[in-house]
Amino acid sequence: MSVGSSAMNDSALQAAPPANARGYWATVGRRIVRDKVSMVCVAILLLIFLSALLAPYLHLADPYQGSMIRRLRHIGTPNYPLGTDELGRDMLARLIYGGRLSLLIGISPVILAFSIGTMLGLIAGYVGGWVNTAIMRTIDVFYAFPSVLLAIAISGALGAGITNSIVSLTIVFVPQITRVAESVTTGVRNRDFVEAARASGANAFTIMRAHMLGNVLGPIFVYATGLISVSMILAAGLSFLGLGTKPPEPEWGLMLNTLRTAIYVNPWVAALPGVMIFAVSICFNLLSDGLRSAMDIRS
């Protein structure tokens, strides 16, 4: 083969795009789409999210207007497909409107804790030394208390309210995410690409932001997704104990509290808020498992 022909072939090979090149996240997306359980969970969560978001446009009954004449109607009653509560308010409307507060209180703490915990864990894992000791020993103090008791104690100290519930749950979840972030960062900081960035003269902030953050976000995000199910249950528990949302706001945990006296009269209606909490929690839990499996490229 002539030199000219060889050069032409090399140029053609360089110009031709890779046939089946697929990035890591594209592969993760393809695998999660093929997971039927995860897709069912995504569909259920989207339905709940959209119904809560578009609640004012669904022409529902007033979730605050009640009547003692129609209290505790059974599921399937005309004009009240999911019955009525102890004050005669439409359960369908209250469940959908209640999803707004329940999802806000359940998901916001995880998002805030994800941001704070990732930052603290990244700094502790990369810098090491006394910085790591100071951050991680402070974090360990919170592990002396069970999550439920810690959330109740902080909410009790701050007082009832949506904002205080979000703050208390954020404080509960920050140590957990920080520990995961620190562990993942410690395993990445001595990789070749980090050493190359140090050798090139990049400062610590640039290395953490540009080179390490993208490599540690995946496992932390999967762990945080699983925490949403725990957060939903804890948020409902705080409202059930009177430390969260105040009446007459529709919120699933508070609805469980107010309907507990009607469980012997109309148990199916009284159980509906618990069914919603269970559905959202189990969907986030299964979705977290699906993401973990999809991100494990070795399988």
C-alpha positions in Angstrom: 0.0 0.0 0.0 1.4 3.4 -0.9 2.1 6.1 1.5 -0.6 8.4 0.0 -3.2 5.7 0.3 -2.3 5.1 4.0 -2.5 8.8 4.7 -6.0 8.9 3.1 -7.2 6.0 5.2 -5.8 7.6 8.4 -7.6 10.8 7.6 -10.9 9.0 6.9 -10.6 7.1 10.2 -10.0 10.3 12.1 -12.9 12.1 10.4 -15.4 9.3 10.9 -17.5 9.7 14.1 -17.6 6.7 16.4 -20.4 4.4 15.5 -21.7 3.4 18.9 -20.0 5.9 21.3 -22.3 6.5 24.2 -21.5 8.6 27.2 -21.8 7.4 30.8 -25.0 9.4 31.6 -26.6 8.4 28.3 -26.0 4.8 29.2 -27.5 5.4 32.7 -30.5 7.0 31.1 -31.0 4.2 28.6 -30.8 1.6 31.4 -33.2 3.4 33.7 -35.7 3.8 30.9 -35.6 0.0 30.4 -36.3 -0.6 34.1 -40.1 -1.1 34.1 -40.4 -0.7 37.9 -38.6 2.6 37.8 -40.7 3.9 35.0 -43.9 2.9 36.8 -42.7 4.8 39.8 -41.8 7.8 37.7 -45.3 7.8 36.1 -47.0 7.7 39.5 -44.8 10.5 40.9 -45.4 12.6 37.8 -49.1 12.1 38.2 -49.0 13.1 41.9 -46.7 16.1 41.2 -48.8 17.4 38.3 -52.1 17.0 40.1 -50.7 18.9 43.1 -49.2 21.6 40.9 -52.3 22.0 38.7 -54.8 21.7 41.6 -56.4 25.2 41.1 -57.2 24.3 37.5 -58.8 20.9 38.1 -62.2 22.4 39.2 -62.1 20.6 42.5 -64.3 21.4 45.5 -63.1 23.9 48.1 -60.7 21.9 50.4 -61.6 24.2 53.3 -65.4 24.2 53.1 -67.1 21.6 55.1 -70.6 20.6 56.3 -71.5 18.6 59.3 -74.4 17.2 57.3 -72.2 15.3 54.9 -69.4 14.3 57.2 -67.6 11.0 56.8 -69.3 10.0 53.6 -68.0 6.7 52.2 -65.8 6.3 49.1 -67.9 6.3 46.0 -70.5 8.7 47.2 -72.0 10.8 44.3 -70.0 14.1 43.9 -67.5 12.8 46.5 -65.5 9.9 44.9 -63.2 9.6 47.8 -65.7 10.5 50.5 -65.5 13.3 53.0 -63.5 13.9 56.2 -64.7 14.4 59.8 -65.8 18.0 59.0 -67.5 17.1 55.7 -64.7 18.4 53.4 -64.1 16.7 50.1 -61.3 14.2 50.5 -60.2 14.2 46.9 -59.6 17.9 47.0 -57.8 17.8 50.3 -55.6 15.0 49.2 -54.6 16.8 46.0 -54.1 20.1 47.7 -52.4 18.4 50.6 -49.8 17.0 48.2 -48.5 20.5 47.8 -47.5 20.9 51.4 -46.5 17.3 51.9 -44.2 17.2 48.9 -42.8 20.7 49.8 -42.0 19.6 53.4 -40.8 16.2 52.3 -38.5 17.1 49.4 -37.1 20.6 50.3 -35.1 19.3 53.3 -33.4 16.7 51.1 -32.5 19.3 48.4 -31.1 21.7 51.0 -29.2 18.9 52.8 -27.9 17.6 49.5 -26.4 21.0 48.7 -24.9 21.6 52.2 -23.8 18.0 52.8 -22.1 17.7 49.4 -20.2 20.9 50.0 -19.1 19.9 53.5 -18.2 16.3 52.5 -16.3 17.5 49.4 -14.2 19.9 51.5 -13.6 17.4 54.2 -12.7 14.6 51.8 -10.3 16.6 49.6 -8.6 18.8 52.2 -8.3 16.2 54.9 -6.2 16.8 58.0 -7.6 18.9 60.8 -10.4 20.2 58.5 -11.7 16.7 57.9 -11.4 16.0 61.7 -13.3 19.2 62.6 -16.1 18.6 60.1 -16.6 14.9 60.6 -16.4 14.9 64.4 -19.0 17.6 64.5 -21.1 15.5 62.1 -20.7 12.5 64.4 -22.3 14.3 67.2 -25.7 14.2 65.4 -25.4 10.4 65.1 -25.8 10.1 68.8 -29.5 10.8 68.3 -32.0 8.8 66.3 -33.3 10.7 63.3 -36.9 10.7 64.6 -36.0 12.0 68.0 -33.7 14.6 66.7 -36.3 15.9 64.3 -38.9 16.1 67.1 -36.5 17.8 69.4 -35.5 20.5 66.9 -39.1 21.1 65.8 -40.2 21.3 69.4 -37.5 23.8 70.1 -38.2 25.9 67.1 -42.0 25.6 67.3 -44.6 24.4 64.9 -44.7 25.6 61.3 -43.7 24.7 57.8 -40.5 26.6 57.8 -39.4 25.1 61.1 -40.2 21.6 59.9 -38.0 22.1 56.8 -35.2 23.4 58.9 -35.3 20.6 61.4 -35.4 17.9 58.7 -32.5 19.6 56.9 -30.4 19.4 60.0 -31.3 15.7 60.4 -30.2 14.9 56.8 -27.1 17.0 56.5 -24.9 14.7 58.6 -26.0 11.6 56.6 -25.2 13.2 53.2 -22.0 14.7 54.4 -20.7 11.3 55.5 -21.5 9.8 52.1 -19.9 12.7 50.3 -16.8 12.6 52.4 -16.4 8.8 51.8 -16.8 9.1 48.0 -14.5 12.2 47.8 -11.8 10.4 49.8 -11.8 7.6 47.2 -11.5 10.0 44.3 -8.9 12.6 45.6 -5.9 10.4 44.7 -7.0 9.4 41.2 -4.7 10.2 38.3 -6.8 13.0 36.9 -6.8 14.8 40.3 -3.0 14.4 40.5 -2.7 15.8 36.9 -4.8 18.8 37.9 -2.6 19.5 40.9 0.5 19.2 38.7 -0.9 21.7 36.3 -1.1 24.3 39.0 -4.9 24.3 39.5 -6.0 25.5 43.0 -8.0 23.5 45.4 -11.3 25.2 44.6 -10.9 24.6 40.8 -10.0 21.0 41.4 -13.0 20.4 43.6 -15.4 22.2 41.3 -14.2 21.2 37.8 -12.6 17.8 38.4 -14.1 16.1 41.5 -17.6 17.3 41.8 -18.9 15.6 38.7 -17.3 12.3 39.8 -18.9 12.3 43.3 -22.4 13.7 42.6 -23.8 10.4 41.2 -23.5 8.2 44.4 -24.6 11.2 46.6 -27.6 11.9 44.4 -28.7 8.3 44.5 -28.4 8.3 48.3 -30.3 11.6 48.6 -33.1 10.2 46.4 -33.6 7.4 48.8 -33.7 9.8 51.7 -36.8 11.5 50.2 -38.9 8.5 51.3 -37.6 8.9 54.8 -38.2 12.6 54.7 -41.8 12.2 53.6 -42.5 9.9 56.6 -40.7 12.1 59.1 -42.5 15.2 57.8 -45.9 13.5 58.1 -44.9 12.4 61.6 -44.1 15.9 62.6 -47.5 17.1 61.3 -49.2 14.2 63.0 -47.7 15.2 66.3 -48.7 18.9 65.8 -45.1 20.1 65.1 -45.6 20.7 61.4 -48.5 22.2 59.5 -51.3 23.8 61.5 -55.1 23.2 60.8 -57.0 23.8 58.7 -54.2 23.4 56.0 -54.5 20.1 54.1 -51.4 18.1 54.7 -51.3 14.3 54.6 -49.7 13.9 58.1 -52.1 16.4 59.7 -55.0 14.7 57.9 -54.0 11.4 59.5 -54.1 13.1 62.9 -57.5 14.6 62.5 -59.0 11.4 60.9 -57.7 9.0 63.6 -60.9 9.4 65.6 -63.0 8.3 62.6 -61.0 5.1 61.9 -63.7 3.0 63.5 -66.5 4.7 61.7 -65.1 5.0 58.2 -61.6 3.3 58.1 -61.2 3.5 54.3 -61.5 7.3 54.2 -59.2 7.6 57.3 -56.5 5.5 55.6 -56.3 7.6 52.4 -53.7 10.1 53.6 -51.5 7.1 54.8 -51.9 5.5 51.3 -50.6 8.7 49.7 -47.6 8.9 52.0 -46.9 5.2 51.4 -47.2 5.5 47.6 -44.8 8.5 47.4 -42.3 7.0 49.8 -42.2 3.6 48.1 -41.9 5.1 44.7 -38.9 7.2 45.7 -37.4 4.2 47.4 -37.8 2.0 44.3 -36.6 4.8 42.0 -33.5 5.2 44.1 -32.8 1.4 43.8 -33.3 1.7 40.0 -30.9 4.6 39.7 -28.3 2.7 41.8 -28.6 -0.3 39.5 -28.4 1.8 36.3 -25.3 3.7 37.5 -23.5 0.4 38.3 -22.0 0.0 34.8 -20.2 -3.2 35.9 -23.6 -5.0 36.0 
